[in-house]
Amino acid sequence: MAQVVARQGERPPSEEKHFASPMILEIPLPNVAAIEPGDSLRLAEVYRNVCDNDVTLRGLTVAKEYRGPRRARALQLVVAGAVLVTDSYDRRVDIALRLRSGDKVIGTAMLRNHSAEEERSSPFRILLPVDESALIAALAAEPRPTLELTLTVRDDS
């Protein structure tokens, strides 16, 4: 499996694991076409990447769901996980998702103003609408698609 690439804003990737806000993670997307709706796959671990001194993401998963009537159903990926804040102040986080296949963006979503309390794990769930045919084509292509996750952290004190 490919590695997670972490970077600070527009700077190139580095070996550093502590980032100021915003932190951008490029996570390889597993083959979600092979799972049944409602089943989930774990994404690569990203907990070693720390944003704004005390904020990490844990237990990231991706699942697929369909919405709408059978003839006009639309696919959405469900990205879930938890925001963990260690010793610090309460925080507010924004999580932006971009599903990319090479230079082409095939889906975007945003969770804004998620409350994350000090010394607690706060679960989140983001619905990422995607065109099913574009996703299947991206999963069959090289390089494989990546999920670009941008974590922006603010104090909530």
Secondary structure in CASP SS format (residue, H / E / C, confidence):
PFRMAT SS
TARGET T0000
AUTHOR 0000-0000-0000
METHOD secondary structure of the structure
MODEL  1
M C 1.00
A C 1.00
Q C 1.00
V C 1.00
V E 1.00
A E 1.00
R E 1.00
Q E 1.00
G C 1.00
E C 1.00
R C 1.00
P C 1.00
P C 1.00
S C 1.00
E C 1.00
E C 1.00
K C 1.00
H E 1.00
F E 1.00
A C 1.00
S C 1.00
P C 1.00
M E 1.00
I E 1.00
L E 1.00
E E 1.00
I E 1.00
P E 1.00
L C 1.00
P C 1.00
N C 1.00
V H 1.00
A H 1.00
A H 1.00
I C 1.00
E C 1.00
P C 1.00
G C 1.00
D C 1.00
S E 1.00
L E 1.00
R E 1.00
L C 1.00
A C 1.00
E C 1.00
V C 1.00
Y C 1.00
R C 1.00
N C 1.00
V E 1.00
C E 1.00
D C 1.00
N C 1.00
D C 1.00
V E 1.00
T E 1.00
L E 1.00
R E 1.00
G E 1.00
L E 1.00
T E 1.00
V E 1.00
A E 1.00
K E 1.00
E E 1.00
Y E 1.00
R E 1.00
G C 1.00
P C 1.00
R H 1.00
R H 1.00
A H 1.00
R C 1.00
A E 1.00
L E 1.00
Q E 1.00
L E 1.00
V E 1.00
V E 1.00
A E 1.00
G E 1.00
A E 1.00
V E 1.00
L E 1.00
V E 1.00
T C 1.00
D C 1.00
S C 1.00
Y C 1.00
D C 1.00
R E 1.00
R E 1.00
V E 1.00
D E 1.00
I E 1.00
A E 1.00
L E 1.00
R E 1.00
L E 1.00
R E 1.00
S E 1.00
G C 1.00
D C 1.00
K E 1.00
V E 1.00
I E 1.00
G E 1.00
T E 1.00
A E 1.00
M E 1.00
L E 1.00
R E 1.00
N E 1.00
H E 1.00
S E 1.00
A E 1.00
E C 1.00
E E 1.00
E C 1.00
R E 1.00
S E 1.00
S E 1.00
P E 1.00
F E 1.00
R E 1.00
I E 1.00
L E 1.00
L E 1.00
P E 1.00
V E 1.00
D C 1.00
E H 1.00
S H 1.00
A H 1.00
L H 1.00
I H 1.00
A H 1.00
A H 1.00
L H 1.00
A H 1.00
A C 1.00
E C 1.00
P C 1.00
R C 1.00
P C 1.00
T E 1.00
L E 1.00
E E 1.00
L E 1.00
T E 1.00
L E 1.00
T E 1.00
V E 1.00
R E 1.00
D E 1.00
D C 1.00
S C 1.00
END
